[in-house]
Each structure stands twice: as C-alpha cells, then as structure tokens.
Amino acid sequence: MARPDEPRETEFPLLKDDSAPDVSEKQAVIAREPVSKAKDEAAPRVSLAGRLVEPDPEPVAVPARRLKLQTRRDFLLYGAGAAAAIAGFWSVLPEETQNRLGAHTTANPRKERFLNRSLTFDDDVAQALYSPNRLLPTYSKSQITPNLINNYNGATPDSDYLDDWELTVLGLASGKVEKIGIGDLLKRFAHHEQVTRLVCVEGWSAIAWWGGLRFADLLQAYPPQPGARWARLDSSVNLDADGNPDPYYVSIDLPTARHPQTLLATHHNGNPLEVEHGAPLRLIAPMKLGLKNIKAITKITYTLLEPADYWNERGYSKYDGL
C-alpha cells in the first residue's frame, strides 16, 4: 500500500517521450505494411491524424455516342415537359384572355367552374374552419389604435342622408318589408360593446372600440325567410370620388351574421358613430376582412343564394374570412 506522501500512478500513464515514434517512423511503418490493390481501392485511407480520407475518384470512360444519345434524350424530355406546361397553362386561361391573345374560343362552363373553385379554395378553407363558438381576441381600451383610418376611397360621404335615415329589411319570413329608424334600434335592442381588431385587405390593422346591437338579435326579432343562408347589405356610401354613381354593397353568410361578435355598430369609442366611420349603422365582423365591414348601412336583404358583392365582382374573394 502506497504511503500518502508517495506519488500515485495515474489510471492512464503518460507515455515517455522516447516511446512515441516520430512522424518519419510512422510513415515508414505504413509504407512497409503489405496492402492488396483491391483492398486499397475499396477502403478509405487513414491520414496521420487518424481521420478518414476519401479515396481518389476513379475516372470512367464514357463513349461519345452515349453522351450524344443522352443529351438528345434529355433535350426531348425537357422540351416535351415545357410544351405540356405551356399547353396546360393555356388551357386554363379564361376565354376572354385567350381571345385577347388572338385565339377564337367559346365559353366552356366546365372550365369556368374549375377556375372558380380554384380561386375560392381559400374561401372554402376559411368557411370550413369557421366556428360560432370560437371568439376572436379582445383587447383593453388602452390598446386602442388612435386615429382609425377613414377608408372611403378618398371621399367621405355627405352627412345629409342622416336626417331621414332608416334601415330597410327585406326577405323576411313574414313577407313584409320592415323600416326601422335609428331611435327604434337603440331602444329595442340591447347594447353590446367590444374592443376587437379590424384587419384590412390592404395590409394594415387597427384595434377599435365598438358598440351596438348584435346582428343575431336583429335576426331573431326579424326572422329571415325559410332556407335563407345569405344577406346582402347596401350602403349609402358612394365609392366614386368624383361623385358618379357607385353604390357599395356586400354579401355576408348568415352563420357569420349570427356570431356573438358580429355587431351592427352604432357607437365608436363610446360615442355615436361619426360619418367618417359609418354613421349611423355599420357592420363590425372581426372574423372578416375590412372590406366586408360595410359602413352606413341602409338596407339588409336575406336571400337563399349568395347575392352580389361589390369587391368580389372586381376580383376579390367572396367569403373574406380570417
């Protein structure tokens, strides 16, 4: 047993300086080791540092005829693929575009249906993901975006229409045409408030504080005709900045209208709506893009089939769900 003051041997004793051969001796050992040619070609070499080194590539001779045939074959395959892609692209172009490019084609209803389904695929996904029980995020009043953008295409409407404004409701189960003043709406229906985000298709968003009646409450008080699935909302807004007639209207599906966060807003920031933000009544549906949140509503019409929509007729989505 070693005394405490005696040095102990380490578990891995160090080699003495003279026990390690120098580099030249290692090279000599490797050079003298017999290695077969086949083994040397198949196995990777080992460097002096102990790392694997890839073997040198072995050149392969390819006949010139074979290279020419392969090049010709690739050219034909890639050319055929490009021609097929061009033909496929041409086949799905609308007839109007084909005619502008010099072709004389007739309408193909099947192709039109295919194109429409392709263009509305995102609408189908958004509609499938919709849930009446899923609420959008709400915010505190301290998070309200100051100076909410007034998006009237450069022209705020004149306030003259407010004096004799009334809401016309059509397509009811009763068969009647109802006309409701703003005072009746404020008295008859419960007032709800929410601070939600408005998202614009132009790329901006804003958090705003809204108040008004739930669209679902209006639907309950004035039930739509049996089988109705849509509503068309018309506005007193004229989108033409030069004063030419250009009325605004949108479509909205009734499941979205019945969502608890879909409001027919009468107030903004605790005060009655101003003309800049859709007085006296506007739609607030935070699960839809801003272009669906129509201002200055004058008429609501319930329909069985999806009605016309201003921006959809100009190439935008129909559903516009987030």
N, C-alpha and C positions, 0 to 999 in steps of 0.2 A: 504493500500500500504506500502510495507516494505521500511524502510529507507536504503540509500546506504550503511551505515555502519553496517547494520544488516546482519548476515549470511543468505543466501537463501537456501531453501531446494533443494536438487538435484532432478532431474527428476526420478531417481531410488534410493530411500532412502536405505541406508545400513541397514541391519538387526542388531539388537542389539545382543551382544554376547550370552545373555541368551535366545534369540528367536530361535536359531538353535539347534535342538536336537543332542545329541552326537550319536556316532555310535551304541551304545548298544540300545538306544531308537528306532532308525530306524529298527534295526533287530527285535526288539520286535513287532513293528507295522506290519512288513512284516509277521512275524510268526503268528500273530493273525488274519490276513486277510483270510477269507474263500475263498479257491480256489478249484474248482472241479477238479477231477482227469483227466477228459478228456481235460479240458482247460489247465491244467498244462502240459500235454503231447504234445498238439498241438502247443502251443505258446512258443517262446523262452523266457528264463529267463532274468531278468534285474539285472545287478550287482549293487553294491552300488555306483559305479561311474557313473551309468546311461547308460552303454554300453550294447548292446545286447550280450548275451552269447548263443551259440548253445546248443540245448538240448543234453543230453547224448544219444548216439546211442542205439537203441533197438536191442538186439540180436535176430536173426532169425534162427530158427532151420531148417536145410535142410537135408532131408533123405539121407543116404549113397548111396542108389540105384540111386537116382537122380544125385548125384555127379559122380558116375561111368559112367552113361549114357552120361552125358555132357562131361566128359573127353574123352570118347571113340569117341563121335561125333566130338569134336574139333580135335582129332588126325587124324580122317579120312578126315575131310575137309582140314586141313593144308597139309596132305600128298598128297591128290589129287591136291591141288594147286601147291605144289612143283613139282609133276610129270608133270603137264601141263606146268609149266615154263621150265622144262628141255626138254620136247618134243618140245616146241616151239623154244627154243634156238637151239636144234639140227637140226630142220627143216630148219632154215635159214643159217646154216653153209654152206659155199661153198663145192661142191662135192670133190674138191681136199683135203680140210681139213678133211672131213668125211672119205675119203679113207686112209689118213694118220693115222687116229684113228682106222682103222681096218674094216670099213664098205666098201661095194662094191656097189656104187651108180653110176647112169648115169647122164649125164648133163640134167638139167631142165631149158630150156630157160626162162620160165616164172619167175622162182625164180631168175635167173641171172638179169633179167630186174628189178625185185623188189629190189634186193640188190643194183644195180647200181643207181636206183632212190633214195634210202635211203642215199647212200654215197654222192650223189651230191645234196642233199637238200639245203645245204648252198650255193652251186653254183647257184641254181635256185633262191634263195632269193636275192643274190647279183646281179644277172642279172636282176631281176625284179626291183630292186631299182636303177639300172643304169640310168643316165640321161645325154644326151650330153650337156645339158645347165648347169649342176652343176659342178662348178670348185672346185678343191681341194685347200686347203690353200697354200698360197705362203709366203715366208719369206724374210727378208732382208739379204744382204750379210754378215752382222755382225753376223748372226746366223748360218753361215755355219759350219758344223761339220768338224773339222780338221782331217786329216789322214783318209779319206774314206776307209773303209775296201776293200781289194782286194780279192774278193771271187772267186778264181779259183780252188777250191778243192785242194789247196796246190801246184798248178803248173801253173805259169804264162806262157802263150804261147810264143814261139819264135817270134821275130819280122820279120822274113824272109818273111812272107806272105804279108807284106805291100808293097813290091816292085811292085808286079804285081796284086794288089788287084783290084777287080771290083765287082759291085753289079749286080747280075743276077736276072731279074724279069720275072716270068712265070705266066701263067693263065690269060693272058690279053685278053681284048675284041678283039684286033687286031689279035690275034692268033700268034703274033710274040714273040720272046724271046729277051728281051732288056738287054744290058750290059752297065752299066754306071760307069764311073770312079769317084773317089772322087773329082777330079777337076771339072767335069761337075756338080756334085751335089752342090758344093759350089757356082758355078757361076750361075746356072739356078734358084735355089730356094732361097726364102727369108730366112734370118737368124732370128730365134726367140730365146729368152733367158728366162729362168725361174729358180727360186730357190724353189725347192719342196723337200718333204720328201720321201726318199726311205725306204720302210718297208720290212724287210727280214722275211722269214718264220721261221728262227732260233731264232727270238725274239728281234733282235736289229733293230734300225732305224737310219737314218742319213739324215741331210739336206745338199743338194748339189746344186751347180750352174751349170746348163747345157745350152748348146746352140746347135742349129741345125735347120734342116728343119722339118716342120710339116708333119707327116705321111699323113694327109689329102691332103696336096699339092701333094705328090707323087701319091696318088690315083687319084687325078684329072688329073694329067699330063699323067698317065699311067692307064687308067680305067681297072678294072678287068672284067672278063667275066660276062655276064648276070647271075644273080642268085647267084653269089659268096657271101658267108657270112663269110668266114674264110680266114686266111692267115697262112702259115707255114713259119717260119723264121729259116734259117740254119746258123750255125756259123762255123768259122774256129777253134774254141776252141776245144781242146781235153781234156775231163774231167778226163781221166785216168792219174794219177800222174806218172805212170811207163812207159808211152809212148805207151801203147797199144791203138789201135783204139777205140775211144769212143766219137764220134762227138755229139755235142749239138744242139738241135732243140726245138722250142716251137711253140705252136699254139696261135693265138690271134683272137678274133672276130672282124670283120670289124667295128661295131659300136664303139668299144673301139679305134680302129686304127684311126677313124675319129675324136675323141675327140680333142678339141683345145689344150689340154695339153699333148698330146701324140707326142713325138718327135722322129725323127731319129737323134740322137745326134752326133755331130761331134766335140764338144768342151766341156771342163770341166774346170771350174774356169777361163774362159776367154782364155784358150789356147787349141790348138788341142789335141784331146784325146791321152793319152798315152796307151801303150799296157796293162798296169795294169787295165785300166778302159774301154777297149773295142775298141781300135783304129782299123780302122778309123771311124767305124759307129756302133752305138749301139742303142737299143731301150730304151726309157725312157717313161714309162707309170705309173705315180704315183698312179693311181687308181688300179694298180695290185701289187701283191706281187713281191718281188725282183727276184724270180726265173723266172718270165716272162720277166724281163728286160734284154733280151739276149744281149751279147756282141759280138763284131767282126762279124757283120752280113755279110754274103757272098751271100745269096740267099733269095728271097721272092717269094712264090708261092701262088696265090689266088686259093681257092677251094670252091666247092659247099658244101661239107660235112666237118665236123670237122676233121682236119688232126691229125696225131700222135703228141704226146707231150712227151718229154723226162721224165719229172718228174711224169707225170700222169701215164706213163707205170710202174713207180716204186711206185705207191700207193698214190701219191699226187692228189690234186684237179685238175680239168680241167680248170675251169674259173679263179680261184685265184683272185677274186675281193675283194676290201677292203670295 
